[in-house]
Amino acid sequence: MNAQTPYPLAQPHDPLHEVLPNIYRVRGSVSVRAPFIKYGPLTLSFSRNMYVVKDHDDLTLINSVRLNEAGMARLSALGKIKNVIRLAGFHGMDDPFYRSQYGATVYSVDAPYTKGMSKAPKPGDIYFQPDVVLTPDSPLPIKNALYTEIRSATPKDGLLILHRDKNIMISGDSFQHWPKPDPLFNVTAKILMRLAGFFKETSIGPGWRNYAKPDIQELIHIANTEFDCLLPGHGEPVLKDASQRFLQRLQKMR
Ligand SMILES: [Fe+2]
């Protein structure tokens, strides 16, 4: 694969590993300029998760993360990269790479791919158009799966629920489980994100909550759908009693 593409380069990440049967995870990272500090070169580097759902030889990437050469070789050995699903309105920077280089079909939450964090981006700030804008009625490229979204948030945030032996929910920015910073954080992110209230078990991302302003009642309604596992866009997988744990947290946030 040609490394000289106009797409963001791979950023540090951990190896691909199977977290549940036929569902793989890569803990990747992203570096962004500290959004709440106007001056100075402060960069936050922190982790973000990609999940890969394997169906025979076909792969669907959720919350895509571009990988380094060894990582792409491992991913390609797992199967054919057929689809990308973008759940978080603030993610998606690596989706154009997967469509261009692997021919993946890109499904996205109904939120523009925009530079920066404007809620009303100018046309020139929109850098990509997905192949499919998701609604709860959309056919999905994953069997026995349901798509839903947090409509009260701006931008919306999507969720996938996979019906397997257990019900598995995969989130974008909303439902998180980030008990502590991991080795993909830089010092700035460890300090500033702790001050901002990150690093809680089974919680709603505070940065996303403050910006996207979801209705807590809608989150409670979603948590009542009873999912055993949560595979979050940020943080660590919750493999047991996930919906009950989130309901307890959300009751305190009302
Ligand atoms: Fe995020």
Boltz pocket constraint, residues with backbone or C-beta under 6 A from the ligand:
constraints:
  - pocket:
      binder: B
      contacts: [[A, 48], [A, 88], [A, 90], [A, 91], [A, 172], [A, 173], [A, 233], [A, 234]]
      max_distance: 6.0
